Amino acid sequence: MSRALSQPEVRTDAPDCGARLRVVGCGNPFAADDAAGLEVIQRLRACGEWECELLEMPQAGVELMEILDGAQTVVFVDAVSSGALPGTIHLVSLPSQAIELRALGSFSSHGWGLAETLQLRTALGRTLPRLFLVGIEIETCVAGGPLSGTVLEAIGIIIGRFAALCEIVKPERAITWKIPRRFPPGDTSFPGRSGDVPIAERGL
């Protein structure tokens, strides 16, 4: 899939929200389901006020350094390819080797993505916020195509359950999911409950 080489535009509706929750939608607005993360942010804005900062990032790049500054928790919303059924919603702590990020893991003209950003911040001694991914399994990424019905359904579930997501990833909650939590198409239990930590992660 081709991607423009220009620097990404970072759009925000609350540029000085402080060290709270930051939700960042990523993706390619011109490649069907790859635009899922951007669509989520646009719909959340249309719903009204939220106690978090909503940003759009059409392409990942060095601007990720700025995105991570000043936040305690950052939730990225991105299209993913894992082999699951299209429309599956994934919730996982980042960084993760278990899932392929579309926008955040893609390379710009300088070969930059989330992994490079985290490595640089660590090398510079800069703190990292808690990072999560809400991934939406894609069905199609045809250039110029619309979002698929399965992905639109997943987006609707995320919007409807967004308040629950904000509650479960609050900075004071010491929750991590190294193993992705997967919600099949139509599963409105997303994002689950704060106590629903996989057994493998409890050390049992």
Secondary structure by P-SEA (a helix, b strand, c coil): ccccccbbbbbbccccccccbbbbbbccccccccaaaaaaaaaaaaaccccbbbbbbcccccccccccccccbbbbbbbbbccccccbbbbbcccccccccccccccccccccaaaaaaaaaaacccccbbbbbbbbbccccccccccaaaaaaaaaaaaaaaaaaaaaccccccccccccccccccccccccccccccccccc
